[in-house]
Amino acid sequence: MRAALWLIGLFATAVALALFAGDNEGTVTVFWPPHRVDLSVNLALLLLVALFVLLYLALRALSAMVRLPRQARRWRTQQRERAMHATLIDAAAQHAAGRYLRARKAAESALARVQALSDADEAPPHAASLRTLAHMTVAASAHALRDEPLRDAHLEQALTVASRAGAAPELREGVLLRAARWSLDQQDAGGALARLDELPAGATRRTAALRIKLKAARQAGRHAEALETARLLAKHGAFSPAAARSLLRGLAGVLIEQAHEPAELLPVWASLDAGERAMPELALRAAQRMLTLGGERALVRQWLRPVWDGTLAQPEAAEPALRARLARVLEQALIATGEPSDQQWLARVEAAQQAQPRDPNLQYLAGMACRHRALWGRAQLLLGQAAQSLTDADLRRQAWRALAELAEQRGDDGAAAQAWKQAARC
């Protein structure tokens, strides 16, 4: 369509010129004493057009001649910039390939080229970013070669350049994150946390920063801070659900084990969220720790109530080792007397045993609860059934020992000896 329009326009111009110039009999007289020149109008117009074109070309040539030095300078600058970029790219490629000496030399060459452009007042607008990346490449290569003085020197220069106006703020954040990782590599958790503290508020909540903070907090033994960081990472989806659960369980377990008094364990338990308290492993660990520290057994039973209810609701989902551990800890928590909650728990245990009469762990727990409440006959029946079916060696041993003590109480020396023999075999 465009070609057709151009063709129509050319035909129209040709027709207009033919109509105008074909019958034009006018003349133009130029007096140049003592000469007189007569020209037709058509020739005069052609000469004017030719003169205009000649002047236009002359001006263009003059302008090109004037711009020639500037263009030559621009071309040289472009060549230097291309060489600088090529050198920096080569440094990155060499570093990725594990050739750290070559990477360091290439990055140092890039720095020299940037400095030469700056001295010539021809530095590109992104010179600060180029300097930062080059310094970081040298520092990374030095870190791989364990040249700590060189690494620290270029790291500080990178931070200085990245802090200047004109550099992208992400560059400084990247330098700080890399410095924190290097501190972790050297087991310097304090240095890594100090680098992270220099980050802006928004950058500290990024996944990369949180991962570094988690490792540094664990190295420094700051498990409470590590637990909070792990919660944020789990919230951001940095781990799979199973890995997040395992990590949170491990960190919370360390905090529980670090408590040396019941008063220290209570705030640790209160700091856990509902999902963490519902973890059977954590609840059992906290309950066992509270019992070891001589804390209130009523509080222990309160912590174990969700685990107890969950185990009864889905008995097939609980592992045998977990059920055995729950029975062991609950046995210790039910020893205390004189508490109103003891009778309530005894009723719960008996109801659970009646609902699942073939469960050896419930038989054991109900038998021990009856024994501690002086229900000798019921205790002997339940413990005798449990001792034959328990898979946990410790619980089976305790069951036989309880049966032996019950036999001694009623004066049955033969049954007591047989029970002691079975306990010794476990």
C-alpha positions, 0 to 999 in steps of 0.5 A: 500500500505504501509503495502504491501511494509513493507511485501515485505521488510521483505521477502527480509530481511529474504531471504538475511539473509538466503542466508548469514547465511545459508552457512556461515562456518566462525569462529571468534577466540577471544584470552584472555590469557590463554583462547581461544574462537572460535565463528561462524561469525553468533553468533559474529554478533548476539552478536554485535547487542545485545551489541549495543542494550544494550548500546543504552538502557543503554544510553537512561535510563541514559538520562531519569534519567538525564532529570527527574528533569527538566521534573518534574520542567516542569510538576510543571510549566505546572500545575501552568500555567494551574491553572493560566489560569483556574483562569483567565477563572473563573474570566471572567466567574464570571464577565460575570455572574454578580458576581463581588466579585467572579470575583475580587477574582479570578482575584486577585488569577490569579495575585498572580499565575503570580507573583509566576511564575515570582518570580520562573523565570518560567513566560510564554512568554505571562505573560504581557498579562495575567497580563493586562487581570487580572488587567482589570478584577479586575478594571471592577469588581471594576467599577461595584461595584463603588469602584473607588480607586481600579478601578483606581489603577488596571487600571493604573497597566494594562496600565503600564503592557500593555506598556511594551515590550512583550505585544500586542499593542492591549491590551493597546488600549483596556485598554484605550477604556475601561477607556474612557467608564468608564469615560463616565459612570461617565459623565466625558466627558473630561476624556474620550476624554483625554483617546482617545487622548492617542490612536495611530492615526490608533486606533482613527478612529475605530468604537468603538473609534468613538462611544465613541468620539461621546458620549463624544463630545456631553456630553462636548458640543463640537457639531462641533467635534461631528458632524464630528465624526458622519459623520465618523461613518455614512461613516463606516456604524455604523448606519442605513441610517435613524438613521445617517440622524437623528443624523446628522440633530440633531447635525447640528441643535444644531450648528445652534441654538448656533449661536447668530449673522449672522456672526456666522451662516455663517461659520456653514452653510459653514461647512455643506456638500452638503447632509446636506444642502439639508435636508429640516429640516436643511435648514428651521432651518438655514433660520429661525435662520438667519431671527431671527438674522436679517440676509440678506433675500436674503441669506435665499432665496438662502438657501431655493432654493433647498428645494423649488425646491425639494418640487415642483418636488415631492409634494407628498413626502413632509409632510404637516407640512414641506410645511407649514413651508416652506411657513411661512419662505418664507413669512418672507424672501419675506417681504424685498423690494428693492432687485432684487431677490424679483421679481424673487421669486415672479415670481417663487411663481406665476408660482408654484401656477399656476402649482398647483392651488389647493395647499393651501400653495402655494395659501397662499404664493402667496397671501402674496407675492402679498399683499406685492407688493400691488397687492390687488385684486390678494392677496384677491382672493388667500388668500380667497381660502387658508383660506378655505383649510389650515390645519396649524392653524398658516397659516390659522390665518395669512390668515384671518388676512391678509384678515381682513386688506385688507377689512379694507383698502378698507373700508369693515367693515363687511368683516373685522369683519367677517375675524377677527372673523375667525382669532380668532377661529383659 
